[in-house]
């Protein structure tokens, strides 16, 4: 699907299915409200699917979108840029944290080169969808042209659509890109109106001096471009990254297919607020997997009205937190499928 047809396919949550899910939760053999956030999650997923109970969110695939960033030249990260390509090879070989977590939870891992600077060798789970070899430096000019940003968004849409066609019932966001927390902070600031100093975090771990410099870099990019949140494609083009744009499309594609998408950390959260700017109803498909310690992630999730399922002090990225949250999401739906009602079990109500 194109961006235009994808946006046209996104609809609000189904109120009747949500009411049916709340009614069913009230009749299950447990005290009302005793499953806390899992109950409301099951209701939201029923609204997304338009049926109660909703389909079990399995099988699931995490798509790791990878790209490089011209703003790396501004020394916002201590890691060399070639680590992006090296880590992509590690994902393909199955040696990263996200791979280990995926094996634990039964999720598949797909890696998508949407903007890595170094050409990559193929692999059975690596998709070559490179739009350009990294973005331009957003402090000097726009990171992308509008055409490049649109192409990256549509990569994400196609990946989501293809995975759903292949049978995926849940999609999970993953990312890789040295320096990608810098454009993520710029995106979150642009869409939430919160200042760069508040949304910018330490990324892979930087000292106070580098953090202050990183805040100044994000501020300079925002001042240079004055991105308009009413023009989300323009915001992506000026201060976004190729993996951020692809993740935006991935989230929109999931929403159009009415399949839940579990949002990982700050990179995914920046894509989620971008997706919501394109289509506010896309939020119905989003599940916040965990609370990243990156400050921008919490600000973005609050902007979307999403409460994360896990809080483990993580800030890795890759999709790691989303994959850990997958069994929780599955359990929330399984309750509606498998737990007996008071009537069926012959259990007395109070």
N, C-alpha and C positions, 0 to 999 in steps of 0.2 A: 504493500500500500504506500501511497505517497503521504506526505504530511497532511495535505488537504483532506484526502479521503479518511485518513486516520482520525483527524479531529472531528470530522462529521460523524464518525461511528461511535464516539464516546458519549455515553448517556449517564444520567444521574442514577444513583442507587435505587433499587426497586423497593418502594415502601411497603408493599404487601408482603414481600418475602421477608423483610426485616421484622415486621409485626408477627409473622408466623414463627420466626426463629425465637423471638422474645417469648411468645406463648409456649413454645415447646420447651425452652429453658425452664419456664415456671412449672412445668409438669414433670420434669425429670427427677429421679430419686436422689435428691440432694437439697439442702436448704437453699432457698432463693438467694442468688447473689454470691454463693459460696465459692465460685470459681473466679470471682473478681474480673480482671481485665479479659480473661478468656471468653467470658460470656458475651461481652460487647464485641469482641473480635469475631466470634461466630455469627453474630447478628450482622456485622458489617460485611462479612464474606457472603452471607446469604443475599444481602442487598446487591452485592456486586454480581453474583451469579444469576439473580432473579428467580431463585428457587430455594426452598427449604426442605431438607438440609442441602447446603451447597456441595458440590463435588469435593471429594478428598483432594487436598493439594499435593498430590503425588502421581506420577514422578515429577521431580523438580530439576531444573538446570540453573546453575549460576553462570552468567556470561561475564567474563572479565574483559573489559574494553581497555585497550592500551594506547597511549599516545605520549608524545613529547612536547616540550614547551619552550618557546623562544625566551620567555621571561627567566628561564634558568640562567641566562647570561647576566642577570642582575644579582647573582649570588644569594638567592633566597633559600637554597638547599645546600647542605654539605656534601651531598651525594653526587658523583659524576653522572652525566646524562646517559652514558652507555648502560647504566644499571637497568634502565627500562627494558631494553632488548634482552639483557641477561636474565632478568626476572621472567620475561615472557617465555624464554626457553625453559626456565625452571617450572613454570606452570604447565607447559606442554609435556615436560618429563614427569610431572606428578610430584615434584619435590617441595612445593611451597605449603605454607600453613593452610591456605584455602583448599588445597588438594587433600590434606590430611583430614580436615574437618568435613569435607565432602564425602570422603570414604566413610567417615563415622556416621553421617546422617543419610547416606544413600543418594546424595545429589550428584548429578553429572556436572562436569566443568567444561565450558567452551571458552576458548580464548579468541579475541577478535582484535587484530591489528587495524586500528582505525587511523593511527597517526604516529607510529613509531619512526624515529629518525633513521634508524639503521635497518636496512632490508633484512627480513627474517627468513629462515629456512622453514619449510612446511612441516606439518605434523597432522596426525589424524584429527586432533581437536583444535586446530588453529585455522581461523578464517582470515584470509588476506582481503581486507576491505579498506586498505590504506587510501585516505583522501589526499593527504599531503604528508611530507616527512617532517612532522612537527609544526607547531604554530609559529607565528611571528611574535616578536617581543611586544607585548601589549602596552608597555610604557613608551614605545617609539611610534607605534601605529596600531591599527586594528590587528588582533591576533589572527583573524580569518576574514575572508570575504563572505558576504552573505551566501553566495553560491556554495562555498566550501562548508559553511556551517549547516546549510540545508542538506548537503550531501551526507554529512556525518549524522545528522538527525535521522535521515532516511535509512542509513546503515542500521541504526538501532531499531527502527521500526521493522525492517526486514528480518533482522535476527529474531525479534520477539515473535513475529508472525510465523516464521519458519519453525521455531521451537514448539509453538502451540500446535501447528499443523502436524508436527512429528509426535505429538502426544503429551507435551509438558502441561501439567495442571498448576504449576507454580513457577514463577520466574524470579531469579535472585540477581541483584546488581553486584558486579565486581569491577574493580578498576586497577590500573597500574600506570604510573607516569611520574617520573621524578619531577618535582616542583609543582605537582598538580594541586596541592592545597592552596597555592597562591591564586590561581584563577577561581578556585572554588570559593575562597573568601570574597573575591570581587563579585561573583555571581550572587552570593547570599546577601552581600551588602546592597547590591543593586535592586534585588527583589523585595527585601524586607525593610529597606531604609535605615538599617542599623549601621553605625559607622565602622570603618575598616579596623579601627583599634579594638573594637569589641568582638568582631567576628573572626579575626585572624589569629590562628594558633601556631603551635610549634611544629606541626607536621611530623616529620620523621625524627624530630628531636633537635632543636637549635637553641643556642644560648640567648641570653637576654638581649645582647647587642644585635644579633642577627634577627631576632624577633622584631625589634624596633625598626630595623632596616626593612624587613618584610612588610610591616604595616605601612611604612612610607611608600614602598613600591606599589602596594594595592591602592593606597590613597592617590598616588600619582596617576595610576591607570584610570581610576574612576573620575578624577578631575579632568583628565585629558579627553575622555570620551563622553562623559555625562550620559551614561546609558539610560535609555527610557524603558522602564519595566512594562509599559504597554506594548513594547515591540520586542518580545522575547528573542526572536531570531537575531535582531540587531544587537541585543545584549550578548548573546552567545558569540556573535562575530567579533565584537570589540574586545571583550575581556574573558571569553570562555576558552575551553580546550576541546580538542577533537573527541576525547573520551567523555567529557562532560556533555557535549552535544549528542553523541551516540547514546549515552545513558538516558538523556532526555527523551530521545525517540523510543528507546527500549521501554521506558515507563509508559509513554503514550501508547505504544503498541500493545502492551499488556492490558491497559485500560480499554482499548478498542476491542480486544478479544475477550474482555471480561474475565481475565485471569489475574489472581493476586500477584503483586510484585513486592518482594521483601527488599526494603531499602537498607543498605549497609551504613556506612559512615558519612564523613563530611563531603566526600566527592559525590556520592549518590544523593545526599541531601541537597546539595547545590543543584543537581539535575532535577530532583523532585520539585523544588520551588520553581525551576524553569518550566517544567512540564505543567505545573499548576497555572502558570501564567499563560501558557498556550490554551489550556483546557481545565478550568477549575474542577469539573466533574471527574477528572483523572484521579483526584485524591481518594476517591472511593476504592480504587484498586491498590492503593499504597498501604503497606504494613511496615511500620518502623521496627527494624530488627533489634537494634540496640542503641544505647546512648553512648556515642563516642565522646572522649574527653576533649576533642577539638571543639572550641566554643561555638564556632559557626554551625556545627551540626545541630546542637540543641536549639539554637535560635531559628534555624530553618524548620525543624520539626514543630516547634511552637507556632511558627507562622502558618504551618499547614494544619494545626490542630491534631497532631499525631503524638501519641505517647509510646515511647519505645518499650519493647517487651523485656529486654535484658539490660542490665547495667553492670558491666564487668570491668570498667576502667580501660577499655580497649581503644586503640587508635591505629590499628594496622592497615585497614583497608583490605584490598583484594577481594572483598566479599565475605570475609571471615565472620563478621558479626551476623550478617544475614543468614549464612549457612547454619550457625549455631542456633539461630532463632527458628529455623525451619521445623524441627520437631514440636516446638511449642505451637506454631500455627497449625500444624497437622493435628495435634491433640485437641485444639479448640474445635475443629470441625468434626473430629471423630466422636466427640461427646454427643453431638446431635445425631449421629448415625447409630451409635451403639448403646447408649445408656438407656435403660428402661424408664418408662414413665411410672408414676405412682399407680395408675390404673393397671397397666400391663403386668407389673411386678406384684400386685396385691399388697403394696405397702401403704399403711395408713398415713394420711397427711395430718398436720397439726390442726 
